[in-house]
Amino acid sequence: MAARERRFRSTVPYYLAGRLRYPPPLVAAVAEAVRLEGRGRVLDLGCGPGFLALAFAPFAAEVVAMDPEPDMLAAAREAAQGAAGRLRFVLGGSQTLGPALGRFALVAMGRSFHWMDRERTLAALDALVEPAGGVALFADRHPQAPENAWQPAWRAARERFAERDPRLDHRDHEAVLRRSPFSQLRRFAERHRRQASVEELVARALSTSTTSPDVLGPARAQFEAELRAAVAPYAVNGAVSELVEAEALLATRPGAQTATPR
């Protein structure tokens, strides 16, 4: 695999140390909406270290975790040791979708869709997703709130070092979905408060492709120092509070009936 295509190779340990997990109630609501009920299969497309794959495993007959980065897939396989549910790991991505994967009640993606040719990916998924199934895009954000006062300083510090990648597709996901076979949309959200250490915030920044260790190179030490200095005024005992809004955008075909979570 060409080095430029392994943009996340150096981010693996920082994903594990810094990325937010999706709240169990949010995952459960999506599983219930598409009626997984222990029978449906799930594809975690662009699975990274397997956060969504592991979260959906208790609700599914099988979860296929798929990623083009071998080191990410190895981390997902290691995390799944001893986990409940049946998981299968496949090296590949949106360009290798095909009938050999089988059919799915749900295709879940956590911040991976913007790396894909989205129209082509949705056309390929149309052949793999069951008639009543769907595609769910997971994300998280920090709404304006006193707990998130550190966010602008953290983002500004990152932006000073971030590499621009023209391959990223920043068009609105919702607009793309509405023009696809999966044009019926339903949104789920879950807010929660938590504490994050300053070191966790540094790891979170290093987990992104635009400020990964490979991208930063010799500037990494300065980058980490500036991040720590940016959030230090907001930290108490080495940690900040954060209010996180995690969401899932569930896209199904017109007329598909989804269940209402209890």
C-alpha positions as CSV (number, residue, x, y, z in Angstrom):
1,M,0.0,0.0,0.0
2,A,1.5,3.4,-1.0
3,A,2.6,5.5,2.0
4,R,0.3,8.4,1.0
5,E,-2.7,6.0,1.3
6,R,-1.6,5.0,4.9
7,R,-2.5,8.4,6.3
8,F,-3.7,6.9,9.6
9,R,-0.8,4.5,10.2
10,S,0.8,6.7,12.9
11,T,-2.4,7.7,14.6
12,V,-3.4,4.2,15.9
13,P,-2.3,4.6,19.6
14,Y,-3.7,8.1,19.7
15,Y,-7.1,7.0,18.5
16,L,-7.2,4.6,21.5
17,A,-5.9,7.2,23.9
18,G,-7.8,10.3,22.7
19,R,-10.8,9.6,20.5
20,L,-14.3,9.7,22.0
21,R,-16.4,6.6,22.1
22,Y,-20.0,6.7,21.1
23,P,-22.5,6.5,24.0
24,P,-24.1,3.1,24.5
25,P,-27.7,4.6,24.5
26,L,-27.0,6.1,21.0
27,V,-25.8,2.8,19.6
28,A,-28.7,1.0,21.2
29,A,-31.2,3.4,19.7
30,V,-29.9,2.9,16.2
31,A,-29.8,-0.9,16.6
32,E,-33.4,-0.8,17.7
33,A,-34.5,1.5,14.9
34,V,-33.2,-1.0,12.2
35,R,-34.5,-3.9,14.3
36,L,-31.2,-5.8,14.5
37,E,-32.6,-7.9,17.4
38,G,-29.6,-10.2,17.3
39,R,-30.4,-11.4,13.8
40,G,-29.2,-8.6,11.5
41,R,-25.6,-8.2,10.2
42,V,-23.7,-4.9,10.6
43,L,-20.8,-3.5,8.5
44,D,-18.5,-1.0,10.2
45,L,-17.0,0.7,7.2
46,G,-13.8,2.4,7.9
47,C,-13.8,0.8,11.4
48,G,-10.5,2.3,12.7
49,P,-9.8,0.5,16.0
50,G,-13.3,-0.9,16.1
51,F,-15.2,1.4,18.4
52,L,-18.5,1.0,16.5
53,A,-17.9,-2.7,15.6
54,L,-17.5,-3.6,19.3
55,A,-20.5,-1.4,20.3
56,F,-22.8,-3.1,17.8
57,A,-21.6,-6.6,18.4
58,P,-24.1,-7.4,21.2
59,F,-27.0,-6.4,19.0
60,A,-26.0,-8.2,15.8
61,A,-25.7,-11.7,14.4
62,E,-22.3,-10.7,13.0
63,V,-20.3,-7.5,12.7
64,V,-17.9,-7.1,9.8
65,A,-15.2,-4.6,10.7
66,M,-13.5,-3.2,7.5
67,D,-10.6,-0.8,7.2
68,P,-7.9,-0.1,4.6
69,E,-5.2,0.5,7.2
70,P,-3.7,-2.8,8.4
71,D,-2.5,-1.4,11.7
72,M,-6.0,0.0,12.5
73,L,-7.5,-3.4,11.7
74,A,-4.9,-5.1,14.0
75,A,-5.9,-2.8,16.8
76,A,-9.6,-3.6,16.3
77,R,-8.8,-7.3,16.3
78,E,-6.9,-7.0,19.5
79,A,-9.6,-4.9,21.2
80,A,-12.2,-7.5,20.2
81,Q,-10.5,-10.3,22.1
82,G,-12.9,-11.7,24.6
83,A,-15.7,-9.3,23.4
84,A,-19.3,-10.6,23.1
85,G,-20.7,-11.2,19.7
86,R,-19.4,-12.5,16.4
87,L,-16.9,-10.2,14.7
88,R,-15.1,-10.6,11.4
89,F,-12.2,-8.4,10.2
90,V,-11.7,-7.5,6.6
91,L,-8.9,-5.4,5.0
92,G,-10.5,-3.0,2.6
93,G,-12.6,0.0,2.2
94,S,-15.3,1.7,0.1
95,Q,-13.6,0.8,-3.2
96,T,-13.6,-2.9,-2.4
97,L,-17.3,-3.3,-1.5
98,G,-18.8,-6.2,-3.2
99,P,-21.3,-9.2,-2.9
100,A,-18.7,-11.4,-1.2
101,L,-19.3,-9.4,2.0
102,G,-23.0,-10.5,2.0
103,R,-26.0,-8.5,3.0
104,F,-26.4,-6.1,5.9
105,A,-29.2,-4.7,8.0
106,L,-26.9,-1.7,8.9
107,V,-23.8,-0.1,7.6
108,A,-22.2,2.2,10.3
109,M,-19.5,4.7,9.7
110,G,-17.8,6.9,12.3
111,R,-16.1,9.9,10.7
112,S,-15.0,7.9,7.7
113,F,-17.6,8.9,5.0
114,H,-15.8,12.2,4.1
115,W,-12.8,10.2,2.9
116,M,-14.9,8.3,0.3
117,D,-16.3,8.9,-3.1
118,R,-19.6,9.2,-1.4
119,E,-22.0,8.8,-4.3
120,R,-20.2,5.7,-5.5
121,T,-20.1,4.3,-2.0
122,L,-23.8,4.7,-1.5
123,A,-24.5,3.2,-4.9
124,A,-22.4,0.1,-3.9
125,L,-24.1,-0.1,-0.6
126,D,-27.5,-0.1,-2.3
127,A,-26.7,-3.6,-3.5
128,L,-25.6,-4.8,0.0
129,V,-28.1,-3.2,2.4
130,E,-31.3,-5.1,3.0
131,P,-34.6,-3.5,1.8
132,A,-35.5,-2.3,5.4
133,G,-31.9,-1.6,6.4
134,G,-29.9,1.6,6.5
135,V,-26.7,3.5,6.6
136,A,-25.8,5.3,9.9
137,L,-23.2,8.1,10.1
138,F,-21.9,8.7,13.6
139,A,-20.2,11.9,14.7
140,D,-19.7,14.0,17.8
141,R,-19.4,17.7,18.4
142,H,-18.9,20.2,21.2
143,P,-21.8,22.6,21.5
144,Q,-21.3,26.1,22.9
145,A,-21.3,25.7,26.6
146,P,-19.3,26.8,29.6
147,E,-17.8,23.3,29.8
148,N,-16.3,23.7,26.3
149,A,-14.6,27.0,26.8
150,W,-11.3,25.4,26.0
151,Q,-12.4,24.2,22.6
152,P,-11.6,27.4,20.5
153,A,-8.1,27.6,21.9
154,W,-7.5,23.9,21.3
155,R,-8.8,24.2,17.7
156,A,-6.7,27.3,17.0
157,A,-3.5,25.6,18.2
158,R,-4.3,22.6,15.9
159,E,-5.0,24.8,12.9
160,R,-1.6,26.4,13.1
161,F,0.0,23.1,12.3
162,A,-2.7,21.2,10.3
163,E,-1.9,20.0,6.8
164,R,-4.6,20.6,4.2
165,D,-5.7,17.4,2.4
166,P,-7.5,18.1,-0.9
167,R,-8.9,14.5,-0.8
168,L,-11.2,15.4,2.1
169,D,-14.8,15.9,0.9
170,H,-16.3,18.6,3.1
171,R,-19.7,18.8,1.4
172,D,-22.7,18.3,3.6
173,H,-23.4,14.6,4.2
174,E,-27.1,15.2,4.5
175,A,-27.3,16.7,1.0
176,V,-25.4,13.8,-0.5
177,L,-27.7,11.3,1.3
178,R,-30.9,13.0,0.1
179,R,-29.7,12.5,-3.5
180,S,-28.9,8.8,-2.9
181,P,-31.0,5.6,-2.6
182,F,-31.0,6.2,1.2
183,S,-32.8,9.5,1.1
184,Q,-35.0,9.1,4.2
185,L,-33.2,10.6,7.1
186,R,-33.6,10.3,10.9
187,R,-31.3,11.8,13.5
188,F,-30.5,10.5,16.9
189,A,-28.5,12.4,19.5
190,E,-27.1,11.9,23.0
191,R,-25.5,14.5,25.2
192,H,-23.1,13.7,28.0
193,R,-20.6,15.5,30.3
194,R,-17.2,14.0,31.0
195,Q,-13.7,14.9,32.1
196,A,-10.8,14.8,29.7
197,S,-7.1,15.1,30.7
198,V,-4.9,17.5,28.9
199,E,-2.9,14.5,27.7
200,E,-6.1,13.0,26.3
201,L,-6.7,16.2,24.3
202,V,-3.1,16.0,22.9
203,A,-3.7,12.4,21.9
204,R,-7.0,13.4,20.3
205,A,-5.2,15.9,18.1
206,L,-2.5,13.4,17.2
207,S,-5.2,11.0,16.1
208,T,-6.3,13.2,13.2
209,S,-4.9,12.8,9.7
210,T,-4.1,16.5,9.4
211,T,-2.0,16.6,12.6
212,S,-0.8,13.0,12.8
213,P,2.8,12.2,14.0
214,D,3.7,11.4,10.4
215,V,2.5,14.8,9.2
216,L,4.0,16.8,12.0
217,G,7.5,15.2,11.8
218,P,10.1,17.4,13.6
219,A,7.4,19.9,14.5
220,R,5.6,17.5,16.8
221,A,7.3,18.6,20.1
222,Q,6.4,22.2,19.4
223,F,2.8,21.2,18.4
224,E,2.3,19.3,21.7
225,A,3.8,22.2,23.7
226,E,1.5,24.7,22.1
227,L,-1.6,22.5,22.6
228,R,-0.8,22.0,26.3
229,A,-0.3,25.8,26.7
230,A,-3.5,26.5,24.9
231,V,-5.7,24.4,27.2
232,A,-3.8,24.9,30.4
233,P,-5.8,28.0,31.5
234,Y,-9.0,25.9,31.4
235,A,-7.6,22.8,33.2
236,V,-8.0,21.9,36.9
237,N,-5.7,19.2,38.2
238,G,-4.7,18.5,34.6
239,A,-8.1,18.0,33.2
240,V,-11.0,19.9,31.5
241,S,-14.7,19.4,31.5
242,E,-16.4,18.7,28.2
243,L,-20.0,18.6,27.0
244,V,-20.2,16.2,24.1
245,E,-23.1,15.8,21.7
246,A,-22.8,12.5,19.9
247,E,-25.2,11.9,17.0
248,A,-26.1,9.3,14.4
249,L,-27.7,10.2,11.1
250,L,-29.7,7.1,10.0
251,A,-30.4,7.0,6.2
252,T,-32.9,4.5,4.8
253,R,-34.7,4.1,1.6
254,P,-38.0,6.0,1.1
255,G,-40.9,4.2,2.7
256,A,-38.7,2.0,5.0
257,Q,-40.2,1.7,8.4
258,T,-37.9,2.2,11.3
259,A,-38.8,1.3,14.9
260,T,-39.1,4.0,17.6
261,P,-36.6,3.3,20.3
262,R,-38.2,2.8,23.8
